[in-house]
Amino acid sequence: MSFTLRVRETFIRGRVVTSQRIIVLLYTVLLTAIGLGAGALFLEARAEYDKLKQDQAASAAKLSAARARLQEQQKILERMRSDPDYVEKVIRTQLGYGKGEGEWIFRFDPGP
């Protein structure tokens, strides 16, 4: 028993095209299309990944700034709890209060 492959030949534009060549061409086109599709999906995923990395960096910067601000406010709070002179200074400057009898507070407009 002999194993021979019968190849059917067709003519396209004067060239001999076998069914084996057509199958190889179809596989090549199919694999190229799959590769291009996979490449497009990869590029889309990469763009989304880059955007998420930027968002993460921005969030990390905001978190760092918020932690620094919280630490500063905790220092101020601790100072207000323990330092009566600082409390008096804050009350006088921010609220505009005076010490009591005989003290006058003058406020001037900063002007243009």
Phi and psi in degrees as a GROMACS rama.xvg file:
@    title "Ramachandran Plot"
@    xaxis  label "Phi"
@    yaxis  label "Psi"
@TYPE xy
-108.948  137.842  SER-2
-98.3466  105.265  PHE-3
-123.112  145.753  THR-4
-100.915  120.515  LEU-5
-86.8368  120.993  ARG-6
-110.02  126.61  VAL-7
-89.3023  129.773  ARG-8
-104.65  136.656  GLU-9
-128.119  157.807  THR-10
-109.53  124.576  PHE-11
-125.466  115.873  ILE-12
54.3316  41.3699  ARG-13
80.8753  1.06594  GLY-14
-105.383  149.377  ARG-15
-84.7985  123.005  VAL-16
-120.756  118.942  VAL-17
-91.5225  162.219  THR-18
-66.7341  -27.2133  SER-19
-67.4401  -40.9541  GLN-20
-65.0728  -38.3014  ARG-21
-64.4456  -42.4738  ILE-22
-64.0424  -43.6652  ILE-23
-62.3432  -42.2577  VAL-24
-62.7073  -42.8828  LEU-25
-64.4666  -42.2055  LEU-26
-62.8077  -40.6273  TYR-27
-62.7645  -45.4232  THR-28
-63.9332  -42.7265  VAL-29
-63.1749  -46.5707  LEU-30
-67.0636  -35.9357  LEU-31
-63.8702  -43.1985  THR-32
-63.846  -41.7912  ALA-33
-63.6534  -42.4292  ILE-34
-62.5126  -43.029  GLY-35
-65.5582  -40.0938  LEU-36
-63.5278  -43.5211  GLY-37
-64.8518  -38.8607  ALA-38
-63.0473  -41.3999  GLY-39
-63.996  -42.9128  ALA-40
-64.1638  -39.1685  LEU-41
-63.6386  -44.2263  PHE-42
-63.4342  -39.2043  LEU-43
-64.6236  -43.4737  GLU-44
-65.6029  -37.9933  ALA-45
-65.3272  -40.5004  ARG-46
-63.5618  -41.9822  ALA-47
-65.2671  -39.8972  GLU-48
-62.2262  -44.0821  TYR-49
-62.6681  -40.3383  ASP-50
-64.0267  -42.3535  LYS-51
-65.5011  -35.703  LEU-52
-64.3528  -40.5835  LYS-53
-64.4519  -43.0621  GLN-54
-61.6133  -40.2208  ASP-55
-65.2786  -41.3179  GLN-56
-64.2393  -41.5697  ALA-57
-64.5634  -41.4093  ALA-58
-66.0325  -37.7566  SER-59
-65.2449  -38.8071  ALA-60
-65.7323  -42.5336  ALA-61
-62.5314  -42.2139  LYS-62
-63.5313  -41.6347  LEU-63
-62.8072  -43.56  SER-64
-64.721  -40.4289  ALA-65
-66.1781  -38.7134  ALA-66
-66.4957  -39.2361  ARG-67
-64.3506  -42.296  ALA-68
-64.8775  -41.1167  ARG-69
-62.5835  -42.6419  LEU-70
-63.7788  -39.6645  GLN-71
-64.6017  -42.7171  GLU-72
-67.2409  -34.3124  GLN-73
-66.9914  -36.5571  GLN-74
-64.6858  -42.8995  LYS-75
-63.5849  -43.6755  ILE-76
-61.9612  -44.1002  LEU-77
-63.5266  -39.3283  GLU-78
-66.3055  -37.552  ARG-79
-68.174  -31.1086  MET-80
-73.4548  -29.7405  ARG-81
-111.412  -16.7625  SER-82
-118.386  101.39  ASP-83
-66.2856  -30.4633  PRO-84
-65.8773  -37.3794  ASP-85
-67.5083  -39.5253  TYR-86
-62.0582  -43.1224  VAL-87
-62.6079  -43.0029  GLU-88
-61.451  -42.8793  LYS-89
-65.4036  -42.6815  VAL-90
-63.5143  -40.9111  ILE-91
-69.3796  -44.1739  ARG-92
-79.5726  -44.4926  THR-93
-86.188  -33.6332  GLN-94
-100.429  -13.8146  LEU-95
75.198  26.2129  GLY-96
-85.4582  156.14  TYR-97
-109.193  170.931  GLY-98
-70.5095  -31.9716  LYS-99
152.357  -134.726  GLY-100
-67.4072  136.675  GLU-101
82.6158  -0.330607  GLY-102
-107.546  126.913  GLU-103
-109.209  139.668  TRP-104
-112.996  121.658  ILE-105
-107.203  130.647  PHE-106
-115.193  131.277  ARG-107
-116.934  142.252  PHE-108
-71.8307  138.281  ASP-109
-66.1173  -20.1978  PRO-110
84.4267  176.443  GLY-111
